C-alpha cells in the first residue's frame, strides 16, 4: 500500500535528465539529425509493437462506498480528508448503521486494522460498480466473494470464516444505511463529474509506460499484461492493492503518483505469504529494539503495525524504487524514505541498498530466491540493516528510531 499526502514534496519530480554528454555536444549536421530522426521513429514503432502492458482505468461507486466506511469509522488519515462528507452522511444514517459502525470502529482500534483498505480487498473479489453490487456481495459472500478470494494470494480459510461471520454482517448494515442515506446519488453529484475527466486523462498518461516486463524481470515469473486502475473519490490518502492485477487510487494524485502506485502494488506480495519460515529466520531483526521502535512508534493509522506487514511493504517499496530508477520517474530513494510515512521505512531503504549492491536491478532474477540468499548471507542482521539504510537516507534518519 502507498500513502500520498498533499504536502508530499515529490510533486516537483523531474522525469528526464540531460547527461553531461548532451550538454557539451557541439553542432550536429542536418543530415545526421534527419538520420537520427528516422532511427528514433523506427525505434518508437518497434517499441509500440512490443509494448505489453495494457492499462484499464475506470470508476467504481460500490468500491468507493466500501472504502468510505473507513472514514466513517474514524480512521484519522481518511477522516481528515472527508470531514464534511462524513458529517453529511452520518446525520442521515439510521440507528442500526450507527451501531454497526461503532462495532467496526472498536474492532479496528483493538487490532490496528485499516478498515477501508481491508474491506476494499475483500469486496474487490466481486462486482464493485454500484452500491447494490457490494450490498449483494455482503449478503451472499460465499457465492459472490469467496471464489475469487480463494484463487488469490490473500486467501486464508480461518480468516475468511471470521470475516464472513463477524465482520460482514456489520458491513452490510452500514452499506444498507448508506443506501437509505442516498449515498449513491450523493456520489454522482460530488464525485462522478471529476472522476470521468480524470479517467480519460489518466488512461492516456499510463499507456506510455510498459511496466509489466520490469515486474517479470524482477519477480522471475510471467504476469498477466492487464492492469486495472480503479479511480476513487473516498480513498485518500491510500493507494490500495486489491484482488487480481488491480489497484485503487485517489483521482487527485499526480499522474506519476498513479504510475508509482501501480508499479508498487503490482509487486505485492514479493514473496510467498505462506512461507512463515521467512519471519522465523528474521526473529533477531523483529525483536531488535530499533525495529520495535519503528513498529510501535509510527502513526498506527498508516498501517504496517506488525513485522510481517512491514517486511512485505519494505520489500515491495525497494522493488518499486528499482523500477522507478530504471524508468526515470519518481524522486530519489533518499528523499523518499527520509519523509514517507513519517520516515518509518528504514527497512525498505536497507533492502533497496542490498539490491543495488548485488546489481539485482540490472541483472534481474527471482526476488524470492534472492531474499532467501540475503538472509543466509546475514544481510538482514540488525546492524547490517541499519548500516545499509544509512547509506541511502543518512545516519540521522536511522538514529531517530533508536529507543532512548
N, C-alpha and C positions, 0 to 999 in steps of 0.2 A: 504494500500500500504506500502511496505517496501523498504527502500533505503539501498544500501550497497556500501561502498566506499573502495577503495583499501587499505587505511590506517587504516581500522577498526581493532581494537585490539582483535576482537573476534576470529581471526584465531587460537589462542592458546587454544581454549576451550578444557576442559577435559571431556570426555563423561562418564567416570565411576569413581567412588570414592571408595577407600578402607576404610572400617569402622575401628574404634578402636578395635572392637572385632576381626576382621580379622587379624589385626597386632599383637595382643597379643596372638592369639590362639597357643597352643602347637602342637606337632606332633600328627598326626592322623593315627590310624591303617589302614593297606592296605584294610582290609575287609570293613571298614567304607567308605573309599574312593571309592571302587568299588560300594558299595550300593548307595552312593551319585551320582555316575556317571550314574547308571541305572535310578535313580529317575529323574535326570536332563534331560536325554534323553527322558524319557516318557513325562515330562512336556513340552519339546520343541515340541514333536509330537502333543500333545494336543493343544498347542498354535497355531501350524501351521494350525490345522483343524478349529480353531475358528477365525483365522486372517481374519478380514472382509474388511479391506481397500484394494482396487485394484487400483494399480498405472498404469497410461499410460503416456509414455514420447515420445514426437515427436518434429519435427521441423515444421515451418510454414513460408515459404518465403513471403506469402502475408501479414501476420501479421507483419513480420519484416519490410516490406515496409511501412506499416501504421505507425508503431512506429518511423521509421526513419524520418518521416515528422516532428516530434517533434524536432529532431536535426537540421533539415533544417530551422525551424522557429527561431532558435537561443536559445532554452532552454539552459540555461547556464550549468546545470549539465550534460545534454546529450552532448552538443556541445563540451565540454572539453574532452570528451572521443572519439569523432569521427571527429576531425577537418580535418584530411586528407581525410576521406571518404566524408565529406560534401563538401570540396573543389573539389574533383574529380567529384562528381555528379553535383554540382551546375554549373560547367563550361559547362555541357552538356545539361542543361535544356533550353527549349525554352522560349520565351517571355511570353506566356500565363501562363506557370507554375510558372515563377518568379513573375508575377503579383498576382497570387493566393496565393503564399507563403507570399507575403507582406501583403495581407489582413488577412490571418490567423495569422500572427505574431502580427499585430496590435490588433486583437481581443484578442489574448492570453494575451498580455500585459495589455490591458484595464481591463480584467476580472480576471486576475491572474490564468488563466487556464493552466493545463498541457496538451499540445496538444497531444503528443504521447500516454500517458496512457488513456486519454479520448477517443481518436479515436480507440484505441485497444479494449476498452469496447464495443463501438458501432459496430465495424466490426466483433467482435467475435460472433455476433448473426448470422453470415452467414459463408460460406466456406472461409477459410483463407490459404489454402495450397499453392496457387500460386498468383502471381501478377494479372493474369487475373481474378482470383476469386474475389479479392477485387475491381477491376475495375468494374466488373459486378454488385457487390453489391452497389457501389456508383452510378451506372446508374439506378438501379432498387431497391431502398431501401425499397419501400413499400412491395414488394414481397419477397425480399431476407433477409432483416434485421428486419423489424417490427414484424413479427410473434413471433420470439424468444425473442425479446426485450420486447414485451407486456407480456410475461409469466414470465419475470424476476422481481426481486425486484427493479430494477433500472428504471422501466417504468414510464414515465411522459408524458402525451399527449401533453401538451403545449411545453415542451422542445423538444419533437420529431418533432413537426411541425417546430419549429425554426431550429433544426439541419438539417432536410431534405431540407428545402427551402433556408437556408442561409449559411450553412457550407459545406454540402456535394458537392455542385457544385464546390466549390474551391478545395476540397479534390480530386474530380475526375480529375480536371485539373492537379493537382500535380501528381497523380498516372499515368495519361497518359504521362506526362512529364518524369516520371521515366521509363516507358516502352520504350519510344523513346530514352532515355539516356542509355539503356542497363542495367538497374538495376538488372534484374533477372540473367543475365549472370555474372555480377559483383558479385552478392551474391553467386552464385555457385562456383566462383573461390576463394573468400576470406573467406567465412563462412561455406559452406556446409561440407568440409572435417573435420573440427574441430567439428562441431555440431554432425556429425554422430558418432564420437568417444564418445563424451560426453553423447549422448542419451543413449547408452548402459550402460555406467558406472553409470550414474545417476539412471537408472531404477533398476539396481542391488542393489544399496545402499538403495533407498527408500523402496523397497519391504521388508526391515527388520522392518519397523515401521508401527504399526497399530494405526493410529491416529483418525479414524472416531469414535470409541467408546468414546474417550475423548470429542470430539465435541458434540456428542449426549448427553453425561452426563452433560455438562455444559450449553448447549442451551435448554435442555429439550424437544427435538424433534428428530425424526428419520431423517437420512440423507441417500442419495444415497451413496453406498460404493465406487463408482467410482470417482477417482481424475485424472484429466488430467493436465499434465505439458507441456507447450509449451516452448521449449528452443529456445531463440532468440539470435541474434548477435548484434542488434542495440538498445537493451532495457536498457543498463547500464545508470544510477545506480538504476533503478527501478525494483521492483517486483510488478506485476500488476494482480489484480483480474479481471477476465472477466466474461462473462455470463456462467451460469451453475457452476458446481463444477470444474472449470478450472482456471488456473493462468499462467501467462507468466513470465519468469525469464531469466536472462542472463546466458549463458552457462558456464562462467568462475567462477561463485560463488562457494565457497567451498560446498561440499555436504551437510554439516549440515545447511548451509545457505538456500539451496533449501528446506530442511526439515522445517526450521523455517518459510520460506516464505509460504510454503503450509499450515502449521499449522495456521499461521496468516491470510492468505487470506480466508481460509475456515470459519472464524468467521464473515467476512463481509456480511451483516450488523448485528451487535449483537443485535439490537432491531428494531422494526418496523419503517421504514423510513417515513411512512405516519402518525406516531403519533407525530404531531407537539407540542402537549402539553408538551412533554419532554423538548423541548427547552424553552417553555414559563415558565415552572417551574424552570428552571435554569437561568433565566434572571439575577438574582443577581450575579451569578458566571460569566456569559458572560460579564457583564458590569464592573466587578471589574477591577481596573487599572492594577493590576498584570496580570490578564488574558489577558487584552487588550495589554499589553506589549509583551506577548508571541505571540499573533496573528499578531501584526504589526511589531515586532522586529526580527522575524526569517527570514531566506532567503526565499522569496516567491517562488523561483524555486522548493523548496522542496514540496510545496503544503500545505494543511491544513490551508488555508487563511481565512476561515470562522469558526465561532464557531461550527455549526453543523458538518462540516468536521472534525474538531479537536476532537470533542466529540466522533464521530464514530470511528476514528482512535485510540483514547486513550482507549476506552473500549475494542477494538479488541486487542490492544497490551497487555493490562492487562490480558486478557483471554489466549492469546498465551503464555505468560510468565508462567501462572499457569501450562499449559501443559508441557512446557519445564522443569519446576521444577520437575514435577511428572515423566517424562520420561527420565530425566537425560541428556538432550542435551542443548547446548547454554550456554552463560555466565550468571552470576547472574544479578538480576534486577538492583541493584545499579550501577554496572559498565556499564550496557547497557544504562540506561536513563541519566546518567551524561554526556554521549558523543553523543548519537544517534541524528542525525539531528540538531547538534549544541546545544544539551541539552534542546530542547524545550518541551519534552514530560513529563512535570511535572504532568499533569492531569492523564496520564497513570500510573505513579508511585503511585499516590494517590488512584486511583481506585483499583490497584493491592493490596495495603495495606488494603483497605476495604475488599476485597475478602479474604485475608489471615486472618484478624481478625474475619470474620464471618465463617471461615473454609469452604468456598464455594468450594475450590479446592478439599477438602476431601469428602465433602458430596454431591456435585453436586446440580442440580436443574435447574430452568428456569431463565436464566440470565435476561431476560426482566422483569420478576416479581421481581427478586432481586433488579434490578436497581431502579424500582419504589419505593421499600421499602427503599432503601438507600437515595433517595431524601426525602421521607416522614420523615425519621429519622434525617434529617439535615446534613447528611454526606457530601453533596455536597455544603455546605456553604463555601464561600471563605476561611475563617480561618481554617476550618476543612480540606479542600483540601491541603492547604499549610502545615499544621501540619503533615498530613499523608505522603505527598510527601517527606518531610524532613526525616521521619523515614526510607525511602528507599534510597534516594540519598544524604542525608546530607543537612544541613541548607544552606551552601554556594551555592549549586546548585539551591536551591529555591530562595534565596535572589538576585541572579544575575538578575532576571527578575523584581525586584521591580523598578517601574519608579522613576527617580530622582526627 
